[in-house]
Amino acid sequence: MNRDQAYALMVQHTPSASLQRHMLNVEAAMRAYARHWGEDEELYAVAGLLHDFDYELHPEEHPTWGVNYLREHTDTPPEVLDAILGHAAYTGVPRTTKLAQSLFAVDELTGLVQAAALIRPDKDVRQVELYSLKKRFKNRAFAAGVNREEVVQAAEELGVDMDGHMLRVLKAMQDMPTTEN
């Protein structure tokens, strides 16, 4: 499974442009963490693109449905499958690799960054600043669907400080081509 195959599968199974954008944002953040850890960027990108590909069509079975589909129909590496299962805390699958911990850590946070961009008059993520993002994070009424406890837990599991984590994810999303934000 390479990035192009993962992207095609994601688009095929995800009608919503906003959920597609979320997975592209997660891909960008995962690439940033792959570079940070000196890991395989393509592997991290595939995990980011596929982590929610089944969510819209199979929300009650997510992410188990998606992982079973990937096992049966693709050559997705087992470490990606484990990371996808582990990104949903309710599955009980432990996150024992940097790949799995990174996916868990960036998933919710990308949603907060995107929400912070969307409230700007220009809706441009490149104009979001870290201090503003931190302020939004503290305001639980803002992007209320973002599980702050999970974001903090994920950063701790990953072994990164919160400011550095927020900045890395923000920068990754800011560096994306504007057509994908």
C-alpha positions as CSV (number, residue, x, y, z in Angstrom):
1,M,0.0,0.0,0.0
2,N,1.5,3.3,-1.0
3,R,0.2,6.9,-0.6
4,D,-1.5,7.0,-4.0
5,Q,-3.4,3.8,-3.3
6,A,-4.3,4.9,0.2
7,Y,-5.6,8.3,-1.2
8,A,-7.7,6.6,-3.9
9,L,-9.2,4.2,-1.3
10,M,-9.9,7.1,1.1
11,V,-11.7,9.1,-1.6
12,Q,-13.7,6.0,-2.8
13,H,-15.0,5.3,0.7
14,T,-15.4,8.9,2.0
15,P,-18.0,11.1,0.3
16,S,-17.6,14.0,2.6
17,A,-15.1,16.7,1.6
18,S,-14.6,17.8,5.2
19,L,-13.7,14.2,6.3
20,Q,-11.4,13.9,3.4
21,R,-9.8,17.2,4.4
22,H,-9.4,15.9,8.0
23,M,-7.5,12.8,6.7
24,L,-5.3,15.0,4.5
25,N,-4.5,17.1,7.6
26,V,-3.7,14.0,9.6
27,E,-1.5,12.8,6.8
28,A,0.5,16.0,6.9
29,A,0.9,15.9,10.6
30,M,1.9,12.2,10.4
31,R,4.5,13.1,7.8
32,A,5.9,15.7,10.1
33,Y,6.2,13.2,12.9
34,A,7.8,10.6,10.6
35,R,10.5,13.2,9.8
36,H,10.8,14.1,13.5
37,W,11.4,10.4,14.5
38,G,13.4,9.5,11.4
39,E,10.8,7.0,10.4
40,D,9.3,6.0,7.1
41,E,7.3,9.0,5.9
42,E,5.2,7.0,3.4
43,L,4.1,4.5,6.1
44,Y,3.0,7.3,8.3
45,A,1.2,9.0,5.4
46,V,-0.7,5.9,4.6
47,A,-1.8,5.5,8.3
48,G,-3.0,9.2,8.3
49,L,-4.9,8.8,5.1
50,L,-6.7,5.6,6.0
51,H,-7.4,6.0,9.8
52,D,-11.0,7.2,9.2
53,F,-11.7,6.1,5.7
54,D,-14.5,3.8,7.0
55,Y,-16.0,6.3,9.5
56,E,-18.6,7.9,7.2
57,L,-20.1,4.7,5.8
58,H,-19.6,2.4,8.8
59,P,-19.6,4.7,11.9
60,E,-20.8,2.0,14.3
61,E,-18.1,-0.4,13.2
62,H,-15.2,2.1,12.9
63,P,-12.3,1.4,12.8
64,T,-12.7,-2.4,12.9
65,W,-14.6,-2.5,9.6
66,G,-11.9,-0.5,7.9
67,V,-9.1,-2.6,9.3
68,N,-10.9,-5.8,8.3
69,Y,-11.4,-4.4,4.8
70,L,-7.8,-3.4,4.5
71,R,-6.7,-6.9,5.6
72,E,-8.9,-8.6,3.1
73,H,-8.4,-6.3,0.1
74,T,-5.0,-4.6,0.4
75,D,-1.4,-5.2,1.4
76,T,-1.5,-2.6,4.1
77,P,1.3,-3.3,6.6
78,P,0.3,-4.7,10.0
79,E,1.8,-1.8,11.9
80,V,-0.5,0.6,10.0
81,L,-3.5,-1.6,10.8
82,D,-2.5,-1.7,14.5
83,A,-2.1,2.1,14.5
84,I,-5.6,2.5,12.9
85,L,-7.1,0.3,15.6
86,G,-5.2,2.1,18.3
87,H,-6.2,5.6,17.3
88,A,-9.7,4.8,18.6
89,A,-9.2,4.5,22.4
90,Y,-12.4,2.5,22.8
91,T,-11.0,-0.5,20.8
92,G,-8.6,-1.2,23.7
93,V,-5.7,-1.8,21.2
94,P,-2.5,-0.6,22.9
95,R,-0.4,1.9,21.1
96,T,3.1,0.4,21.3
97,T,4.9,2.0,18.3
98,K,5.8,5.6,17.5
99,L,3.5,5.2,14.4
100,A,0.5,4.3,16.6
101,Q,1.3,6.9,19.2
102,S,1.7,9.6,16.6
103,L,-1.6,8.8,14.9
104,F,-3.4,9.0,18.2
105,A,-1.6,12.2,19.1
106,V,-2.4,14.1,15.8
107,D,-6.0,12.9,15.1
108,E,-7.9,15.1,17.5
109,L,-5.4,18.0,17.4
110,T,-5.8,18.4,13.7
111,G,-9.5,19.0,14.2
112,L,-8.8,21.8,16.7
113,V,-6.3,23.4,14.2
114,Q,-8.8,23.2,11.4
115,A,-11.6,24.7,13.6
116,A,-9.2,27.6,14.6
117,A,-8.6,28.3,10.9
118,L,-12.3,28.2,10.0
119,I,-13.3,30.9,12.4
120,R,-10.8,33.3,10.9
121,P,-12.2,35.8,8.4
122,D,-9.8,34.4,5.7
123,K,-10.3,30.8,6.9
124,D,-6.5,30.4,6.3
125,V,-4.7,27.9,8.5
126,R,-1.4,29.6,7.6
127,Q,-2.6,32.6,9.6
128,V,-3.3,30.6,12.8
129,E,-0.7,31.3,15.5
130,L,0.4,29.0,18.3
131,Y,-0.8,31.4,21.1
132,S,-4.2,31.5,19.5
133,L,-4.4,27.8,19.2
134,K,-3.4,27.3,22.9
135,K,-6.1,29.8,23.8
136,R,-8.7,27.9,21.8
137,F,-7.5,24.6,23.4
138,K,-8.3,26.0,26.9
139,N,-11.7,27.1,25.8
140,R,-13.8,23.9,26.0
141,A,-16.7,25.5,24.3
142,F,-14.6,26.0,21.2
143,A,-14.5,22.9,19.0
144,A,-16.3,21.1,21.8
145,G,-16.0,17.8,19.9
146,V,-12.2,17.8,20.4
147,N,-11.4,15.6,23.4
148,R,-8.9,17.7,25.2
149,E,-8.1,14.9,27.7
150,E,-7.3,12.6,24.9
151,V,-5.0,15.2,23.2
152,V,-3.1,15.6,26.5
153,Q,-2.9,11.9,27.1
154,A,-1.7,11.3,23.5
155,A,1.1,13.9,23.9
156,E,2.2,12.2,27.1
157,E,2.2,8.8,25.5
158,L,4.2,10.2,22.6
159,G,6.6,11.8,25.0
160,V,6.4,15.3,23.6
161,D,5.6,18.6,25.3
162,M,2.2,20.1,24.5
163,D,3.5,23.4,23.0
164,G,6.0,21.5,20.7
165,H,3.3,19.1,19.7
166,M,0.8,21.8,18.9
167,L,3.4,23.7,16.9
168,R,4.5,20.6,14.9
169,V,0.9,19.8,13.9
170,L,0.1,23.4,13.2
171,K,3.2,23.9,11.0
172,A,2.5,20.6,9.2
173,M,-1.0,21.8,8.3
174,Q,0.3,25.3,7.3
175,D,2.9,23.8,5.0
176,M,0.2,21.9,3.0
177,P,-0.7,23.1,-0.4
178,T,-3.6,25.6,0.0
179,T,-6.0,23.5,-2.1
180,E,-5.8,20.7,0.6
181,N,-6.5,22.9,3.7
